[in-house]
Amino acid sequence: MTPVDRSRHWLGIDAAAYELPGQPIDIEAWATRHAYRRERVEAIVESGCRYFHVAPEIGEVELATRAVGRLIDEAGLAPSEVDLLVHVHTQQFSVPAAPRSLPHEVAKAHRMRPLWSASVAQLNCVSIAAGIRAVDALFSAYAQANAALIVSVDRVYGEDYRLRQMSGIQCDGAACLLITRDSARNRIGEVAIRNYAEWHPGSDAVASIEREMIAMEWQYTREIMSAASDMSGVPVDGFAKILPHNADLRGWRSLCRAMNISAERLFEDNIFRRGHACCSDFAINLADAGFAALDAGRHVMGVMQSNTGAFAAVTLHPHSGETDDGS
């Protein structure tokens, strides 16, 4: 795995925004209503998860449109400035039925006329990292492009599928990232992705696959974090914030201990209070904690796991390239 050649341009993330509908729901009362086994609920609470968001009457397009609208308002972005629009998602059913197009409808709702728009999927929660890579390639292909939006959105269809194995609870929501050429705010460093094809059926498919996948996922996560660190030239302990996917706090804490990452560097708050919003976790955590570290001149790493064998880590760096010790 070699670093991406960005000799022709540098990209950075200027802004992030998200839409988590309604008030947070407590897993305890919700699980009682839906007759989930008590031992499973207790295991998930013990894993650090508690609250999440549900949007039973809000479609994917509306969630995505709201997230983009929030970013436009907060960043002062003119819709005409958006040159590229990339949609990513985890759940294969988190899209409107054909012939509808989520990126087209979101662009139309905000009167955007991008040069290019399409969807990236198949890597589940790692699709967000693939989307960042796609934007990088698109900036090379479209020399006139200066701003791109990555829009992520997922919903759970049916409460029987909301719990994530024994370590998390899936959340309905959407988010977006504004990526710009030669950003004055920060720099996207390396996007490391590894896909282990033997796990493609997914850890929910067969009990034996689930056991084997869970046994290996933290080793794969450690490897991808180390790969991104090596590629970026910043040691793992030089990242002031590690932005995880928002599930399995026990697993993340164990991994950090194994990698000698101090506890305060792991941004764990949203595991408890947000729920796992699939592809949107990275943007949510960046908005809530990552930007503060970057703006203070520190390095940040976002880490993504999927249940189908894909793993990724994205490094982000302060604009100046200078940092303190990250503590």
ABEGO torsion letter per residue (X at the ends): XBBBBAAABBBBBABBBBBBBEBBBBAAAAAAAAGBBAAAAAAAAAAGBABBBBBAABBAAAAAAAAAAAAAAAAGBBAAABABBBBBBABAAABBBOABBAAAAAAAAAGBBBABBBBBBGAEAAAAAAAAAAAAAAAAABAABABBBBBBBBBBBEAAAABBEAABBBBBEBBBBBBBBGBAABBBBBBBBBBBAAAAAEAAABAAAAAAAAAAAAAAAAAAAAAAAAAAGBBAAABABBBBBBBGAAAAAAAAAAAGBBAAABBAAAAAAAEBAEAAAAAAAAAAAAAAAAAAGBBBBBBBBBAAGBBBBBBBBBAAGBBBAGX
